[in-house]
Amino acid sequence: MRRVVILGGGVGGAVAAMELSRRLKTDTEVVLLDKEGRHYFPPSYPWLVMGWRRPEQVWRPLSRLKAPHVSLRQEEAISIDPDERRVTTDAGEVSYDHLLISLGAQLDPSAIEGFAGVAHNPYDLEGAMGLARAVRAFRGGKVAIGVSRLPFKCPAAPYEIAFLLDYYFREKGIRDQVEMEFFTPEPAPLPAAGPAIGDRAMALMEEREIPIRVKREMDHVDPEAGVVHFKAEGQMAYDLLIAVPPHTTCEAVRRSKLTKEGPWIPVDRHTMRSSYDDIYAVGDVTSIPTPSGHVPLLPKAGVFAHGQAKVAARNIAADLAGGPEVRWDGYGLCFMEIGYGKGGMVRGNFYGEGPPSIRMRKPSRIWHWGKVLTERRWLRKLFR
Ligand SMILES: Cc1cc2nc3c(=O)[nH]c(=O)nc-3n(C[C@H](O)[C@H](O)[C@H](O)COP(=O)(O)OP(=O)(O)OC[C@H]3O[C@@H](n4cnc5c(N)ncnc54)[C@H](O)[C@@H]3O)c2cc1C
């Protein structure tokens, strides 16, 4: 009996498990291993902050995944030995013939002095709920919101949260008592989508009186003084601090032989194969140089993890059962809520050469509903 092991049951892992369950015959066992046994839908976290979703609406147990021939193990991967084809977990060991790694990015607030327990982190369920409570209790003052360090997943999400908070404070009638300021280490908003889309995001921020400080990488937070200090220059005072924490990968990935120059796994950008023929990696755990080079690396986003997971799963099925190799094309689509029941939509080929061929559709009610439907369809399509 051959065995394919999938590490991580987030976007990439869940999609790969469904694809392999459909494609592989009964002579191959497929194991899906995830430390939490739950699948989360992070695009809904900004709605959680606004009080428009309850926590139980944005996750599903992996035991309800529509992948009938896949066995689920709720275990934490501790180490990966690519030479011995073995994963060690907190409950034992599992060997594999093919491995698909979709362990995502790990948030690391402890990497910045003064961050943990002070800055609100909207990037996980617990943090988003904590922020929702803080926003509800906020009566006025300075909101500093932004991104601590690069890289980070979903480049649109911090801007989306800023737009929604501006909307919330206006609806509540306290916007004139709230000063908002945005910081980011990026050279401009959404750099991977090109300068035209960056300018449009900048204009949306200006319309809402949210100044942006670019090229500001967080150095440390001084909670006593209520000030964020940046590496190169400057500082920003806050009464309410909201920041995307630094990202890294879990120890199993960091200590494996699969990484190179940092905690991420380099893969072939079309096949998703790593430096080992029998190991594929998809989603946030990877580092993928872009051909155009106007941003060095492909951004981290669920839409990419989804497309890459289908391709990696098909290539594993082809390795095992024969068939042509398939290639991922770099296409992506992303919604960005702006409040007032409206959203924008960005889409295009992130592997395009030359000037970015990515377009942003004008914010309207259509794209807000596009995101609502995507959430519903995602959870219904994947889970019983
Ligand atoms: C607020 C927010 C909004 C977002 N909005 C969008 C959006 O609108 N569009 C979009 O495309 N993307 C969006 N994203 C990004 C998207 O959620 C991620 O890019 C996507 O989830 C990446 O998928 P993945 O499979 O690589 O990792 P994940 O989905 O993070 O899955 C990783 C899995 O690995 C498991 N795991 C981790 N370590 C271990 C271990 N050692 N052992 C076992 N299991 C482990 C975790 O439990 C998790 O289930 C958003 C993200 C956030 C935070």
The ligand as a Gaussian input file, in Angstrom:
#p B3LYP/6-31G(d) Opt

LIG

0 1
 C       -7.601000      38.271000       7.954000
 C       -7.251000      37.471000       6.740000
 C       -7.956000      37.657000       5.561000
 C       -7.631000      36.932000       4.421000
 N       -8.350000      37.138000       3.284000
 C       -8.005000      36.471000       2.154000
 C       -8.743000      36.678000       0.952000
 O       -9.711000      37.446000       0.908000
 N       -8.335000      35.996000      -0.146000
 C       -7.263000      35.147000      -0.131000
 O       -6.935000      34.574000      -1.164000
 N       -6.563000      34.926000       0.998000
 C       -6.907000      35.554000       2.135000
 N       -6.198000      35.335000       3.293000
 C       -5.000000      34.466000       3.265000
 C       -5.359000      32.996000       3.352000
 O       -6.139000      32.718000       4.498000
 C       -4.080000      32.179000       3.406000
 O       -3.217000      32.600000       2.376000
 C       -4.398000      30.700000       3.235000
 O       -5.126000      30.236000       4.354000
 C       -3.120000      29.883000       3.055000
 O       -3.448000      28.532000       2.948000
 P       -2.390000      27.423000       3.417000
 O       -3.007000      26.102000       3.149000
 O       -1.056000      27.715000       2.842000
 O       -2.235000      27.657000       5.000000
 P       -3.348000      27.682000       6.125000
 O       -4.694000      27.879000       5.546000
 O       -2.857000      28.658000       7.135000
 O       -3.294000      26.207000       6.735000
 C       -2.198000      25.731000       7.457000
 C       -2.676000      24.525000       8.277000
 O       -1.534000      23.874000       8.830000
 C       -1.831000      23.496000      10.166000
 N       -0.520000      23.401000      10.854000
 C        0.389000      24.385000      11.028000
 N        1.475000      23.901000      11.641000
 C        1.259000      22.583000      11.846000
 C        2.045000      21.532000      12.381000
 N        3.276000      21.718000      12.854000
 N        1.509000      20.285000      12.399000
 C        0.258000      20.051000      11.903000
 N       -0.524000      21.014000      11.383000
 C       -0.025000      22.271000      11.347000
 C       -2.728000      24.596000      10.696000
 O       -3.516000      24.117000      11.777000
 C       -3.571000      24.923000       9.455000
 O       -4.740000      24.149000       9.418000
 C       -6.554000      36.014000       4.458000
 C       -5.849000      35.800000       5.648000
 C       -6.191000      36.516000       6.778000
 C       -5.430000      36.263000       8.064000

